[in-house]
């Protein structure tokens, strides 16, 4: 039994743990076409980018797509859709944060530093807040993030 809750599929845990590879096989063609510019992907909520960025950040190495899905599930207890992954990865690439090497995905060094600057305490909510208020319009360095965080603290006072 699969439930759809706001675009995130909820599936019984014991079934999911055995099937991340199947989800990856379903998602991969959509992701590859989107990354190649051969498929338009509807924009997703900023949370989706934050969620998948954090899934990549969680491990300090390149991941196979099934590992990205497993990491995302561990973080948010849900399986991202093909459009979720494609949209998030396109946003991360636009920021200059996505590293793709063959069939493995991860964060660039700059992306890891930027996310680390944002989440300092390991908070997906903080990353979601930052991504929500900073749409992916250009490459973003960790220095840009640090300066933006400094400006927001000044405004809060």
TORKE-542741 format. One record per residue: x, y, z of N, C-alpha, C, CB in turn; residue number from 1. Coordinates in steps of 0.05 Angstrom, whole numbers. Atoms other than C-alpha are relative to their C-alpha. Glycine has a CB too. Example, Ala and Ser with C-alpha at 12.3 -4.5 7.8 and 13.67 -1.06 7.14 Angstrom:
<site <18 -24 0> <246 -90 156> <18 24 0> <-20 1 25> 1>
<site <-16 -24 -1> <273 -21 143> <-15 22 14> <9 9 -29> 2>
//
This chain:
<site <17 -24 0> <0 0 0> <18 25 0> <-19 0 25> 1>
<site <-16 -24 3> <29 67 -22> <-19 24 4> <14 1 -27> 2>
<site <16 -24 -5> <1 133 4> <15 24 -12> <-6 5 30> 3>
<site <-13 -24 11> <14 200 -31> <-9 23 18> <-9 5 -30> 4>
<site <6 -21 -19> <19 257 19> <15 25 -9> <7 -8 29> 5>
<site <-13 -25 9> <33 324 -14> <23 -5 -19> <9 16 24> 6>
<site <-21 5 19> <76 294 -69> <22 -19 10> <12 26 -8> 7>
<site <-20 18 -12> <117 251 -21> <-14 -27 5> <13 11 26> 8>
<site <12 26 -3> <102 177 -25> <7 -12 27> <8 -19 -22> 9>
<site <-5 13 -26> <94 142 42> <-5 -30 -4> <-18 12 23> 10>
<site <1 29 5> <108 67 39> <9 -14 25> <17 -7 -25> 11>
<site <-8 15 -24> <113 15 94> <30 -4 1> <-14 -27 1> 12>
<site <-29 0 -4> <184 16 122> <14 -26 -9> <7 6 28> 13>
<site <-14 25 7> <201 -58 113> <1 -4 -30> <-14 -23 14> 14>
<site <0 3 29> <181 -55 40> <20 19 -13> <-29 6 -11> 15>
<site <-17 -21 11> <220 9 27> <29 -8 2> <-4 26 14> 16>
<site <-28 6 -4> <286 -15 56> <11 -20 -21> <5 -10 27> 17>
<site <-8 20 20> <288 -71 4> <-2 11 -29> <-17 -25 2> 18>
<site <7 -9 27> <268 -27 -55> <11 27 -8> <-29 0 -3> 19>
<site <-12 -26 8> <311 36 -58> <11 -2 -29> <23 8 19> 20>
<site <-10 4 27> <342 7 -121> <-22 3 -21> <14 -28 -3> 21>
<site <23 -3 18> <273 2 -154> <-8 29 -3> <-23 -17 10> 22>
<site <7 -28 1> <258 74 -136> <21 15 -18> <-1 13 28> 23>
<site <-22 -13 16> <326 95 -166> <-4 -6 -29> <27 -10 10> 24>
<site <5 7 28> <310 57 -230> <-23 15 -12> <-5 -30 -3> 25>
<site <23 -16 9> <244 94 -235> <8 30 -3> <-23 -3 20> 26>
<site <-7 -28 -1> <275 162 -220> <22 7 -20> <9 8 28> 27>
<site <-24 -5 17> <340 156 -261> <-6 12 -27> <16 -25 -2> 28>
<site <5 -11 27> <311 167 -331> <-10 29 0> <-20 -18 -15> 29>
<site <10 -27 -3> <274 229 -309> <23 19 8> <-23 2 21> 30>
<site <-22 -16 -10> <335 256 -272> <20 5 -23> <13 -13 23> 31>
<site <-20 -2 21> <383 242 -329> <-10 18 -23> <8 -27 -11> 32>
<site <11 -17 21> <337 274 -381> <-1 29 9> <-29 -9 -8> 33>
<site <2 -28 -10> <327 336 -337> <28 12 1> <-13 0 28> 34>
<site <-27 -11 -1> <402 344 -325> <12 5 -27> <18 -20 16> 35>
<site <-9 -3 28> <414 337 -400> <-15 22 -14> <-2 -26 -15> 36>
<site <16 -21 13> <363 392 -414> <-21 -11 -19> <18 19 -14> 37>
<site <19 13 18> <317 343 -450> <-28 -4 12> <11 -27 -9> 38>
<site <26 3 -14> <260 345 -400> <-5 24 18> <-2 -26 16> 39>
<site <8 -21 -19> <224 402 -366> <-11 -12 25> <-21 20 -13> 40>
<site <8 10 -26> <212 391 -293> <-15 22 14> <24 -10 18> 41>
<site <15 -21 -15> <158 428 -254> <15 8 25> <-29 -10 7> 42>
<site <-14 -9 -25> <188 471 -198> <-14 -12 24> <1 31 1> 43>
<site <11 11 -25> <179 441 -129> <3 21 22> <15 -26 7> 44>
<site <-3 -17 -23> <173 474 -61> <30 1 8> <-18 -9 23> 45>
<site <-28 -2 -9> <240 500 -33> <8 -23 19> <5 27 13> 46>
<site <-6 21 -18> <235 446 20> <13 -24 -14> <-25 -9 16> 47>
<site <-10 23 15> <248 393 -33> <30 3 -6> <-16 -4 -26> 48>
<site <-29 -5 5> <315 425 -52> <15 -3 26> <4 28 -12> 49>
<site <-14 1 -26> <334 432 21> <2 -29 9> <-15 16 22> 50>
<site <1 28 -8> <313 360 36> <22 -17 -15> <-28 -12 -5> 51>
<site <-19 16 16> <354 330 -21> <29 11 3> <-8 0 -29> 52>
<site <-27 -10 -5> <413 377 -9> <10 -11 26> <0 31 1> 53>
<site <-8 11 -26> <414 353 63> <6 -30 -2> <-22 5 21> 54>
<site <-5 28 4> <410 281 39> <28 -4 -12> <-22 -12 -19> 55>
<site <-27 2 11> <473 293 -2> <21 8 20> <2 18 -25> 56>
<site <-19 -11 -21> <506 332 55> <5 -21 22> <-12 25 12> 57>
<site <-1 19 -22> <492 276 105> <24 -18 -2> <-26 -16 1> 58>
<site <-24 17 5> <547 233 74> <21 17 -13> <-7 -25 -17> 59>
<site <-22 -15 12> <614 263 57> <13 -15 -22> <20 8 22> 60>
<site <-10 15 23> <621 224 -7> <-20 0 -22> <8 -29 8> 61>
<site <19 3 22> <590 213 -75> <-18 -24 5> <15 -3 -27> 62>
<site <20 21 -5> <527 171 -73> <-13 -10 -26> <-21 10 20> 63>
<site <17 10 21> <491 125 -121> <-28 11 5> <0 -31 -1> 64>
<site <26 -11 -3> <420 149 -133> <-16 -15 21> <-15 -1 -27> 65>
<site <15 15 -20> <391 93 -90> <9 8 28> <4 -30 -4> 66>
<site <-10 -9 -26> <435 118 -32> <-11 28 6> <31 0 0> 67>
<site <12 -27 -5> <409 189 -42> <-28 -3 9> <1 17 -27> 68>
<site <28 5 -7> <338 162 -38> <-1 -11 29> <-13 -19 -20> 69>
<site <-1 11 -27> <355 122 24> <6 21 21> <21 -23 2> 70>
<site <-7 -22 -18> <387 183 57> <-24 19 3> <25 15 -11> 71>
<site <23 -18 -1> <327 226 39> <-22 -13 18> <-11 5 -28> 72>
<site <20 14 -16> <281 173 69> <7 1 30> <-3 -29 -9> 73>
<site <-8 0 -28> <322 170 133> <-4 28 13> <30 -8 2> 74>
<site <3 -27 -10> <318 246 140> <-29 8 4> <14 20 -18> 75>
<site <28 -10 0> <245 258 124> <-21 -22 0> <-4 18 -24> 76>
<site <19 22 0> <213 189 126> <-20 1 -24> <-16 -1 26> 77>
<site <16 -1 25> <189 194 54> <18 -5 -24> <-16 26 -3> 78>
<site <-16 5 25> <211 176 -16> <-6 23 -19> <-8 -28 -13> 79>
<site <5 -22 19> <222 234 -63> <-9 -11 -27> <26 17 -4> 80>
<site <9 8 27> <188 231 -131> <23 6 -20> <-26 15 -8> 81>
<site <-20 -6 21> <227 234 -196> <2 30 -5> <-8 -15 -27> 82>
<site <0 -29 4> <206 306 -205> <13 15 23> <-28 11 -4> 83>
<site <-13 -12 -23> <229 322 -134> <31 -1 -4> <-7 -16 26> 84>
<site <-29 3 3> <299 295 -147> <10 17 -23> <7 -30 -4> 85>
<site <-9 -15 23> <305 325 -216> <0 30 5> <-17 -6 -24> 86>
<site <2 -29 -6> <281 394 -193> <22 9 20> <-28 7 11> 87>
<site <-20 -7 -21> <326 394 -131> <28 0 -12> <-2 -19 23> 88>
<site <-27 2 11> <387 372 -170> <5 22 -20> <4 -27 -13> 89>
<site <-3 -23 19> <375 425 -224> <5 26 16> <-25 3 -18> 90>
<site <-5 -24 -17> <371 478 -169> <28 -1 12> <-22 2 22> 91>
<site <-26 3 -12> <433 452 -135> <22 5 -21> <4 -27 12> 92>
<site <-20 -5 21> <470 452 -202> <2 29 -7> <-7 -17 -25> 93>
<site <0 -28 6> <448 523 -215> <16 16 21> <-29 11 -2> 94>
<site <-15 -13 -21> <478 543 -148> <30 -7 -1> <-11 -9 27> 95>
<site <-27 9 1> <542 507 -166> <7 -20 22> <19 23 1> 96>
<site <-4 18 -23> <532 457 -110> <-1 -29 -7> <-20 7 21> 97>
<site <4 28 7> <518 392 -147> <25 -11 -15> <-25 -4 -18> 98>
<site <-22 14 13> <574 345 -165> <-11 -26 -12> <24 -6 20> 99>
<site <8 24 13> <559 290 -216> <24 -13 -12> <-22 6 -22> 100>
<site <-23 15 11> <611 237 -231> <-10 -27 -8> <24 -2 21> 101>
<site <11 25 9> <585 181 -274> <-29 -2 10> <17 -24 8> 102>
<site <26 4 -12> <525 153 -238> <-1 5 30> <-10 -29 -7> 103>
<site <0 -8 -28> <542 183 -171> <-4 30 3> <27 -9 13> 104>
<site <8 -28 -6> <518 248 -140> <10 8 27> <-30 4 -3> 105>
<site <-9 -11 -26> <544 292 -85> <0 30 -1> <28 -11 7> 106>
<site <-3 -29 -1> <560 363 -66> <28 7 -8> <-6 10 29> 107>
<site <-27 -11 6> <617 404 -93> <12 9 27> <-1 24 -20> 108>
<site <-13 -10 -24> <667 428 -41> <-13 26 9> <30 4 -4> 109>
<site <13 -26 -6> <635 497 -45> <-28 -4 11> <0 18 -24> 110>
<site <27 6 -9> <565 467 -37> <0 -10 29> <-13 -20 -18> 111>
<site <-2 11 -27> <586 428 25> <7 22 20> <22 -22 1> 112>
<site <-7 -22 -18> <618 490 56> <-24 19 4> <24 17 -12> 113>
<site <23 -18 -2> <557 532 40> <-22 -12 18> <-12 6 -28> 114>
<site <21 13 -16> <508 482 70> <10 -2 29> <-6 -29 -11> 115>
<site <-11 1 -27> <554 473 130> <-3 27 14> <29 -9 0> 116>
<site <3 -27 -11> <553 548 140> <-29 5 9> <8 22 -21> 117>
<site <28 -4 -7> <477 547 140> <-9 -17 23> <-17 -6 -25> 118>
<site <11 18 -19> <464 486 182> <16 -4 26> <-4 -27 -12> 119>
<site <-18 2 -23> <521 493 232> <-7 -20 21> <3 27 12> 120>
<site <9 19 -21> <480 453 282> <-14 -24 -11> <-19 14 20> 121>
<site <13 23 12> <455 401 232> <-30 2 -3> <7 -25 16> 122>
<site <29 -4 1> <386 430 220> <-10 2 -28> <-7 25 16> 123>
<site <13 -1 26> <346 414 158> <-19 24 -1> <-16 -26 -5> 124>
<site <18 -23 -1> <296 468 180> <15 26 -7> <-14 2 27> 125>
<site <-15 -24 6> <350 521 178> <8 2 -29> <26 1 18> 126>
<site <-7 1 28> <373 499 109> <-25 6 -17> <11 -28 -8> 127>
<site <25 -6 14> <300 500 85> <-6 29 1> <-23 -17 12> 128>
<site <5 -29 -3> <292 571 112> <18 16 -18> <4 8 28> 129>
<site <-18 -15 17> <354 595 76> <-6 -4 -30> <29 -9 5> 130>
<site <6 6 28> <337 560 10> <-27 14 -8> <-2 -30 -5> 131>
<site <26 -13 6> <265 587 14> <3 29 -5> <-19 -5 24> 132>
<site <-4 -29 3> <290 658 19> <21 8 -20> <6 13 27> 133>
<site <-22 -5 20> <346 651 -33> <-4 -19 -24> <28 -4 13> 134>
<site <5 17 24> <319 622 -99> <26 -4 -16> <-21 12 -18> 135>
<site <-25 6 14> <372 589 -143> <2 16 -26> <1 -30 -7> 136>
<site <-2 -17 23> <388 645 -192> <29 1 -12> <-9 27 6> 137>
<site <-28 -1 9> <464 638 -197> <17 -18 18> <11 29 1> 138>
<site <-19 15 -17> <526 604 -168> <1 14 27> <28 -2 -13> 139>
<site <-1 -11 -27> <529 614 -93> <24 -13 15> <-27 -6 15> 140>
<site <-23 9 -15> <593 609 -53> <-6 -1 30> <25 17 -5> 141>
<site <4 0 -29> <600 595 21> <3 28 11> <20 -20 14> 142>
<site <-3 -28 -8> <623 667 28> <-26 16 -4> <23 14 -15> 143>
<site <26 -13 5> <558 691 -4> <-20 -8 22> <-11 -9 -28> 144>
<site <18 9 -21> <520 648 46> <6 13 26> <1 -31 3> 145>
<site <-9 -12 -26> <560 674 105> <-9 29 1> <30 -3 3> 146>
<site <7 -28 0> <549 746 84> <-31 4 1> <10 13 -26> 147>
<site <29 -1 -1> <474 734 72> <-10 -6 29> <-13 -19 -20> 148>
<site <8 7 -27> <468 702 141> <6 24 19> <14 -25 10> 149>
<site <-8 -23 -16> <504 762 172> <-20 23 -4> <28 10 -7> 150>
<site <20 -21 5> <455 811 138> <-26 -7 14> <-4 3 -30> 151>
<site <25 7 -13> <395 772 164> <1 3 30> <-8 -29 -8> 152>
<site <-3 -4 -29> <422 774 235> <-2 29 7> <26 -12 10> 153>
<site <1 -28 -5> <430 849 230> <-29 10 -2> <18 16 -20> 154>
<site <28 -8 3> <358 857 205> <-17 -10 24> <-11 -12 -26> 155>
<site <15 10 -22> <333 814 263> <2 17 25> <9 -28 7> 156>
<site <-4 -17 -23> <361 863 314> <-17 23 -2> <29 8 4> 157>
//
